[in-house]
Amino acid sequence: MSASGGTKAIVAALAANLAIAVAKFVAFIFSGSSSMLAESVHSLADSGNQGLLLVGGKKAQREATPQHPFGYGRERYIYAFLVSIVLFSVGGMFAIYEGYEKIKDPHEIEHWYWPVGVLVFAIIAESFSFRTAIKESNATRGSLTWTQFVRRAKAPELPVVLLEDLGALVGLILALGGVGLALATGDGVWDGIGTLCIGVLLIAIAIILAAETKSLLLGEAAGIEEVNKIEQALVDGDTVTKVIHMRTLHLGPEELLVAAKVAVQHDNTAAEVAAAINAAEERIRAAVPIARVIYLEPDIYNESAAAAGENPAKSPGAH
């Protein structure tokens, strides 16, 4: 993974979730709390998710092959999408099932100090993990709001860990509330209700993750800032006079494909055009280092044809 912060946040979350999963399961054995069982499965699923992100980051570093000439950068998107499926199926659906069973057949919580103590410990551990994810995200977030960061980030690891940690903290609070109400009222139904709420929360987060990673899998263009930098780098005002149309596509979080048709002077020689194209490629890579695959096509810009609608720049999705 290019961003060491992404790896650091994943490892911190993995260590916290493994410890918390064991503690929650022990608390479930002694107390019989369905919230604790749902939360232990939730933490176990989160641990598996962080493992998937690490595997995806490792596989994405493989060199390009003749069969995959653009490399394996999208492996990171695939494994992030798998995370959303695991979170939905293992975490969310199991919690809803367990909550329903507990509401249908409630029973008192035994040895209350086990679930309460473990939940307090888990909240502290998850807070440290969440703090690490926030700190590492701030290094790349810039002026974006948190919502914009989750929606626009091309590297999926930090948004995934952020949402997982946020969901874990809210889930722990819901579990603590369910256990607390069950103890205060002597009615185990509240424990089941807390478990149901955890399930709904996990499914909601899984849907958000699935939607965002699906967009990345389909192929997203470069951000507006990068597009503007590329356009400015393309035109030298001498040989390359205009960008007729351009497409960009993320082959991975840190690899961008650029394809553009550019206008050149009608009286330039082939050698001058070739030199101008090579120079334009160098300027693009200097301005946007992740632009590693560049295809430029020189053409003579025809204003009358463009006005008549024959210019490819008029086609849907063109820039």
Salt bridges, closest charged atoms under 4 A:
GLU39 OE1 - LYS24 NZ 2.69
GLU39 OE2 - HIS42 ND1 3.47
ASP46 OD2 - HIS42 NE2 3.06
GLU75 OE2 - ARG62 NH2 2.30
GLU101 OE2 - LYS104 NZ 3.66
GLU136 OE2 - LYS8 NZ 3.67
GLU157 OE2 - ARG76 NE 2.78
ASP191 OD2 - LYS102 NZ 2.78
GLU212 OE2 - ARG151 NH1 3.43
GLU220 OE1 - LYS154 NZ 2.54
GLU225 OE2 - LYS229 NZ 3.56
GLU231 OE2 - HIS319 NE2 2.69
GLU254 OE1 - ARG76 NH1 2.72
GLU281 OE1 - ARG285 NH1 3.87
GLU297 OE2 - LYS261 NZ 3.73
ASP299 OD2 - LYS261 NZ 3.49
